[in-house]
Amino acid sequence: MKRERIIDYYSGFDEWGRLEREPLEFIINMHYIREHLPAGGCILDNGAGPGKYAMELAKLGYRVTLSDLTPVSVDIAQQKAQELGVMQQFDGFHVLDATSLLGIADETYDASLMLGPLYHLQTEAERAAAVLELHRVTKRGGVVYIAMQSRMRMSINSLRSPQQWKPNDHMGAIRSFVEKGIFDHQDEGRFTGAYYFNIQDITPFLEQHGFATEALIGSSSLGAMLTDEQQQYWRDRGEYDELIRYMIEAAKDPSILGISSHLLYIGRKK
């Protein structure tokens, strides 16, 4: 997938707003990010979009470097840092391709995030390049957080709402998607140029590129299965906070991984 199409998509998409409208993914990811972070140090948020995670890490006192492929997203991130009063925590805002982190030195970061680039790297060579770059810039023993999307969940979405996920509106296309993991939306302006992982392939792929696995988390947990009406029931009972706590715990259950649209791999550089 040509980078220009991805840049065009994210230039017009409100990723910051998405994480606020659908907060469960962010809540779960931040819970497990914080659980594995060192007490202090320098963090790279690579493929950061408008910087929702980077801002939270800056608030916690970490030194943060932000990079993203989309110039508009990097500009928004700088504005957010100013608005939130955390600009002093940032060591730089860079427009970079995750497959080539030009200008970033080897073994610079105590922790590195890559919560987006693997969504859009459709070839094995591109995915390997991005993972190897993350490995290169992370200190030995440093923790990494890498997001990817579930092939099974996308096949479920296609079966449930075929008109929303063209060309996956007939079984031949869905079969091809399940085999290859590649999805290019037929409708203009929709999420496209994507790659989805089989759950069983994630850990071996990252371990063969120099990481030791600590956890694999279902970032959207059971939330992917609950409608707004069903969640409202627990709000009305005054038990929504307990529901969130349960979904954070359930995110670690291996049986959740296939139904979770977003996944979080946590590992350490060997």
Backbone torsions as a table, in degrees:
resi	resn	phi	psi	omega
1	MET	NA	127.1	179.5
2	LYS	-65.3	137.4	-177.1
3	ARG	-60.6	-30.3	-176.4
4	GLU	-59.3	-37.1	-179.0
5	ARG	-69.5	-36.5	177.5
6	ILE	-67.8	-44.1	178.2
7	ILE	-60.3	-43.8	179.0
8	ASP	-60.6	-41.5	-178.6
9	TYR	-63.0	-51.5	-176.0
10	TYR	-74.0	-20.9	175.7
11	SER	-65.3	-26.3	-179.4
12	GLY	-111.6	9.9	-176.0
13	PHE	-112.4	136.5	-178.2
14	ASP	-90.1	81.6	-178.6
15	GLU	-69.4	-36.4	176.7
16	TRP	-59.9	-46.3	179.7
17	GLY	-63.9	-37.1	178.6
18	ARG	-58.3	-44.3	-178.3
19	LEU	-71.1	-19.7	174.7
20	GLU	-87.2	-35.4	177.1
21	ARG	-72.0	-33.6	-179.2
22	GLU	-123.2	74.9	-167.1
23	PRO	-75.9	-13.7	-171.8
24	LEU	-58.9	-44.8	179.8
25	GLU	-56.8	-45.6	-179.7
26	PHE	-66.1	-43.8	-179.0
27	ILE	-60.6	-47.4	-178.2
28	ILE	-67.0	-46.8	179.8
29	ASN	-58.3	-46.2	-178.0
30	MET	-65.1	-34.6	177.5
31	HIS	-58.6	-48.2	-176.2
32	TYR	-80.8	-28.2	172.6
33	ILE	-61.3	-49.8	-178.7
34	ARG	-63.6	-35.5	-177.9
35	GLU	-62.1	-30.9	-174.9
36	HIS	-106.8	-5.1	-177.3
37	LEU	-70.4	149.3	168.6
38	PRO	-67.6	165.4	-176.4
39	ALA	-64.3	-26.3	179.1
40	GLY	-161.3	179.8	176.8
41	GLY	128.6	-166.3	-175.6
42	CYS	-105.5	136.4	-176.5
43	ILE	-126.7	137.7	170.6
44	LEU	-101.9	126.8	170.3
45	ASP	-107.4	97.5	-171.3
46	ASN	-99.8	120.3	-171.6
47	GLY	78.7	40.5	-168.5
48	ALA	-77.5	-11.3	-173.1
49	GLY	60.0	-137.6	-179.9
50	PRO	-79.3	1.0	168.0
51	GLY	93.2	26.5	-179.7
52	LYS	-56.7	-46.5	178.9
53	TYR	-71.9	-41.5	-179.3
54	ALA	-58.6	-41.2	179.6
55	MET	-64.1	-40.8	179.8
56	GLU	-64.4	-40.4	178.8
57	LEU	-67.9	-37.4	176.8
58	ALA	-63.6	-40.2	178.3
59	LYS	-61.8	-30.4	-179.7
60	LEU	-80.2	-3.2	174.5
61	GLY	100.6	3.7	179.3
62	TYR	-79.3	152.5	168.6
63	ARG	-81.8	128.4	-171.6
64	VAL	-125.6	135.4	168.4
65	THR	-112.8	132.1	-177.5
66	LEU	-115.2	136.9	174.9
67	SER	-140.1	150.4	175.3
68	ASP	-159.6	155.9	-179.9
69	LEU	-72.0	-29.5	-171.1
70	THR	-96.2	114.6	-178.3
71	PRO	-56.5	-38.7	179.6
72	VAL	-59.8	-41.1	-180.0
73	SER	-64.2	-41.1	178.7
74	VAL	-64.3	-39.4	177.1
75	ASP	-62.8	-43.9	178.9
76	ILE	-62.4	-40.9	179.5
77	ALA	-60.3	-42.5	177.8
78	GLN	-62.5	-40.4	178.0
79	GLN	-63.6	-42.0	179.7
80	LYS	-63.2	-41.1	179.5
81	ALA	-62.0	-39.8	176.8
82	GLN	-65.2	-48.0	-177.1
83	GLU	-61.9	-37.7	-175.9
84	LEU	-88.6	-2.1	176.1
85	GLY	70.8	31.3	-178.5
86	VAL	-120.4	14.0	-177.5
87	MET	-56.0	-33.1	-178.1
88	GLN	-66.0	-15.9	179.8
89	GLN	-85.9	-7.8	-174.5
90	PHE	-98.0	135.7	177.1
91	ASP	-98.0	-0.6	177.4
92	GLY	160.6	153.6	174.8
93	PHE	-126.1	119.1	-170.1
94	HIS	-129.4	141.5	170.2
95	VAL	-92.3	106.6	-175.9
96	LEU	-141.0	148.8	171.7
97	ASP	-86.7	131.6	-176.7
98	ALA	-60.6	-22.4	-179.9
99	THR	-80.1	-8.2	-178.6
100	SER	-155.0	90.2	-176.1
101	LEU	-85.0	68.7	-175.4
102	LEU	-61.1	133.5	176.7
103	GLY	90.5	-6.9	177.7
104	ILE	-99.4	125.2	-173.8
105	ALA	-75.8	158.7	177.0
106	ASP	-61.1	145.5	171.8
107	GLU	47.5	54.8	-178.3
108	THR	-95.2	-32.8	-165.7
109	TYR	-111.9	140.6	175.3
110	ASP	-74.1	-25.9	176.2
111	ALA	-150.8	147.6	-179.6
112	SER	-136.5	135.7	175.9
113	LEU	-108.1	142.7	170.7
114	MET	-141.5	81.2	-170.8
115	LEU	-105.1	49.9	179.6
116	GLY	177.0	-41.9	-175.2
117	PRO	-55.4	-37.3	-178.5
118	LEU	-68.8	-13.4	174.6
119	TYR	-64.4	-26.6	-168.4
120	HIS	-122.8	15.3	177.4
121	LEU	-104.5	103.0	-167.2
122	GLN	-88.7	-10.5	178.3
123	THR	-109.1	151.7	178.1
124	GLU	-59.3	-38.9	-178.8
125	ALA	-63.9	-41.1	178.9
126	GLU	-66.3	-43.8	-179.7
127	ARG	-63.1	-42.6	178.3
128	ALA	-63.0	-41.0	-179.5
129	ALA	-62.3	-42.4	-179.4
130	ALA	-66.1	-42.4	-179.7
131	VAL	-66.7	-40.4	178.9
132	LEU	-67.3	-34.6	175.5
133	GLU	-66.2	-41.7	177.0
134	LEU	-62.0	-41.2	177.1
135	HIS	-61.5	-42.6	-176.9
136	ARG	-62.0	-43.5	-172.0
137	VAL	-86.8	-8.2	179.6
138	THR	-92.0	140.2	178.0
139	LYS	-65.8	151.5	175.9
140	ARG	-59.0	130.2	-176.2
141	GLY	85.1	-6.1	179.1
142	GLY	-70.1	153.0	-177.6
143	VAL	-91.8	143.4	176.9
144	VAL	-125.0	147.8	177.1
145	TYR	-126.0	118.3	-173.4
146	ILE	-128.0	124.5	-178.8
147	ALA	-98.8	146.5	173.2
148	MET	-149.0	173.9	-178.2
149	GLN	-114.7	149.5	-175.4
150	SER	-86.8	125.0	178.1
151	ARG	-65.2	-38.7	179.6
152	MET	-64.5	-42.8	-180.0
153	ARG	-62.9	-41.1	179.1
154	MET	-65.7	-35.4	177.2
155	SER	-66.2	-37.1	176.1
156	ILE	-64.1	-45.7	178.3
157	ASN	-57.9	-42.2	-179.0
158	SER	-64.9	-40.8	179.3
159	LEU	-68.2	-36.0	-177.5
160	ARG	-79.5	-35.6	-175.4
161	SER	-135.8	64.8	-173.5
162	PRO	-59.9	-32.9	-178.9
163	GLN	-71.1	-18.8	178.2
164	GLN	-85.8	-14.1	-172.8
165	TRP	-130.3	45.5	175.8
166	LYS	-63.7	139.8	12.9
167	PRO	-87.2	11.6	-179.9
168	ASN	-81.2	47.3	178.8
169	ASP	-109.1	15.4	171.8
170	HIS	-149.3	156.7	-169.7
171	MET	-65.3	-31.0	178.7
172	GLY	-61.5	-43.4	179.4
173	ALA	-67.7	-39.0	179.2
174	ILE	-65.4	-41.5	177.0
175	ARG	-60.2	-42.3	179.3
176	SER	-64.9	-41.7	178.0
177	PHE	-61.1	-46.0	-178.9
178	VAL	-60.4	-34.7	179.7
179	GLU	-72.7	-41.8	-170.2
180	LYS	-105.4	-26.6	-178.9
181	GLY	78.7	5.9	-176.0
182	ILE	-99.7	134.5	180.0
183	PHE	-136.7	122.7	173.9
184	ASP	-121.7	110.0	-174.3
185	HIS	-62.7	137.1	179.6
186	GLN	-74.3	-29.8	-177.1
187	ASP	-88.8	134.6	-179.8
188	GLU	-64.7	143.4	175.1
189	GLY	83.5	1.1	-179.8
190	ARG	-99.3	165.1	178.5
191	PHE	-56.8	126.8	-170.5
192	THR	-152.5	-179.6	179.2
193	GLY	59.0	41.9	-167.9
194	ALA	-109.5	157.2	172.3
195	TYR	-131.3	136.2	-178.3
196	TYR	-121.2	136.3	-176.9
197	PHE	-91.7	144.8	160.3
198	ASN	-74.1	137.1	-175.8
199	ILE	-54.6	-43.8	-174.1
200	GLN	-68.9	-12.7	-178.4
201	ASP	-92.1	-15.7	-170.0
202	ILE	-66.3	-56.4	-176.3
203	THR	-62.0	-47.4	177.5
204	PRO	-59.0	-39.7	-179.7
205	PHE	-60.5	-46.1	-177.0
206	LEU	-75.9	-33.9	178.0
207	GLU	-68.7	-33.6	179.1
208	GLN	-72.6	-12.9	177.7
209	HIS	-107.0	22.9	165.5
210	GLY	101.7	15.4	179.7
211	PHE	-115.7	147.9	172.4
212	ALA	-102.0	126.2	-173.5
213	THR	-75.3	134.7	172.6
214	GLU	-109.1	-37.7	-178.9
215	ALA	-165.1	157.8	168.9
216	LEU	-132.3	121.0	-169.3
217	ILE	-115.8	141.2	171.1
218	GLY	-87.2	99.1	-169.6
219	SER	-62.7	-32.0	178.5
220	SER	-96.8	-3.7	171.5
221	SER	46.6	-141.0	-179.9
222	LEU	-75.5	-9.8	179.7
223	GLY	-58.5	-26.9	179.0
224	ALA	-65.3	-19.6	-175.6
225	MET	-101.1	-7.5	-175.2
226	LEU	-105.5	131.4	175.2
227	THR	-76.7	167.9	176.5
228	ASP	-59.7	-39.7	179.7
229	GLU	-63.2	-41.3	179.5
230	GLN	-66.8	-39.1	177.0
231	GLN	-67.7	-34.7	179.8
232	GLN	-61.7	-31.9	177.4
233	TYR	-55.0	-44.6	-177.6
234	TRP	-74.0	-30.2	173.1
235	ARG	-64.1	-46.1	-177.9
236	ASP	-62.8	-29.8	177.8
237	ARG	-81.8	-6.5	-176.5
238	GLY	75.2	21.5	-176.2
239	GLU	-116.8	18.5	-176.1
240	TYR	-65.7	-39.2	178.6
241	ASP	-61.9	-37.7	178.0
242	GLU	-68.5	-36.3	175.3
243	LEU	-59.9	-45.6	179.3
244	ILE	-61.6	-43.2	178.4
245	ARG	-60.4	-40.7	179.4
246	TYR	-65.5	-41.0	-179.2
247	MET	-69.0	-31.0	173.7
248	ILE	-63.3	-45.7	178.8
249	GLU	-64.5	-42.7	-177.3
250	ALA	-67.0	-22.2	-179.2
251	ALA	-59.8	-22.6	179.7
252	LYS	-83.2	-13.9	-176.8
253	ASP	-71.4	122.3	-178.3
254	PRO	-56.7	-27.2	-178.7
255	SER	-70.5	-14.2	179.4
256	ILE	-80.7	-23.4	-166.5
257	LEU	-58.7	-43.4	-176.2
258	GLY	-66.7	-29.6	-177.8
259	ILE	-91.4	-8.7	-179.6
260	SER	-85.2	125.9	-176.3
261	SER	-66.3	-37.0	179.8
262	HIS	-115.7	142.9	-178.8
263	LEU	-125.9	150.5	178.8
264	LEU	-126.2	115.6	173.6
265	TYR	-91.7	132.8	177.0
266	ILE	-120.7	124.5	-179.2
267	GLY	-147.3	179.2	177.0
268	ARG	-129.4	144.9	177.0
269	LYS	-70.1	125.9	179.0
270	LYS	-71.1	NA	NA
